Amino acid sequence: MVELNNTDPWETKNRAYICTVTVTKLSASQSWWFQSCSHCHKTTTSYGSGYKCSGHCQTVTTIPKYRLCLIGTDGTGSAEFVLFG
């Protein structure tokens, strides 16, 4: 994990890596769900009586989406992983 954390993602964006981790805890700093734009699936925020899309969609209807933020380790370091569904 330490080696992977030190890798520049822009220099290695076409490479694949395998790293087996153990989930050690859920991240307490993130909510487990969010309101998503039904068109582009980006985050929405309350805007008057409706919602505003962070992706600048004109018509916004929202759907709730799951977002789990997990902390994992392989014994050499740890990283936060975000799972959407």
C-alpha positions in Angstrom: 0.0 0.0 0.0 2.9 2.4 0.8 4.2 1.9 -2.8 0.8 2.4 -4.3 0.1 5.5 -2.2 3.4 7.0 -3.5 2.5 6.4 -7.1 1.5 9.5 -9.2 -1.9 8.6 -10.7 -1.4 10.9 -13.7 1.9 9.1 -14.7 0.4 5.6 -14.3 -3.2 6.1 -15.4 -3.1 3.2 -17.9 -1.6 0.7 -15.6 -3.4 -1.9 -13.5 -2.5 -2.8 -9.9 -3.6 -5.6 -7.6 -3.5 -4.9 -3.8 -5.3 -7.1 -1.3 -6.5 -5.0 1.7 -8.5 -5.7 4.8 -11.2 -3.2 5.6 -10.4 -1.8 9.1 -13.2 0.7 9.6 -15.8 2.9 8.0 -14.8 6.5 7.5 -16.8 8.7 9.9 -16.1 11.9 7.9 -18.5 11.0 5.0 -22.2 10.3 4.9 -23.2 6.8 3.7 -25.6 8.2 1.0 -26.2 11.4 -1.1 -28.8 12.9 -3.4 -27.7 12.3 -7.0 -28.8 14.0 -10.2 -30.9 11.4 -12.1 -29.3 12.6 -15.4 -25.5 12.8 -14.8 -25.4 11.1 -11.4 -23.3 13.9 -9.8 -24.1 15.3 -6.3 -27.0 17.7 -5.9 -27.5 20.4 -3.2 -30.7 22.0 -1.9 -31.6 25.0 -3.9 -34.8 26.7 -2.8 -37.6 24.2 -3.0 -35.6 21.9 -5.3 -32.1 20.8 -6.0 -29.1 22.1 -8.0 -26.8 19.7 -9.9 -23.0 20.1 -9.4 -22.7 19.0 -13.0 -24.8 22.0 -14.2 -27.8 20.0 -15.5 -30.7 22.3 -16.3 -33.5 20.0 -15.1 -32.8 18.3 -11.8 -34.6 15.4 -10.4 -32.8 13.5 -7.7 -32.4 9.9 -6.6 -30.6 8.7 -3.4 -27.4 6.8 -4.0 -25.2 4.9 -1.6 -21.6 6.0 -0.9 -19.5 4.0 1.5 -16.1 5.3 2.5 -13.9 2.6 3.9 -10.4 2.6 5.4 -8.4 -0.5 4.3 -4.8 -1.7 5.0 -2.5 -4.3 3.6 -0.1 -4.1 6.6 2.3 -1.6 5.0 -0.1 1.4 4.9 -3.7 2.4 4.7 -6.0 4.2 2.2 -9.5 5.4 1.9 -11.7 3.7 -0.7 -15.1 5.1 -1.9 -17.7 2.7 -3.1 -20.7 3.9 -5.0 -24.0 2.1 -5.7 
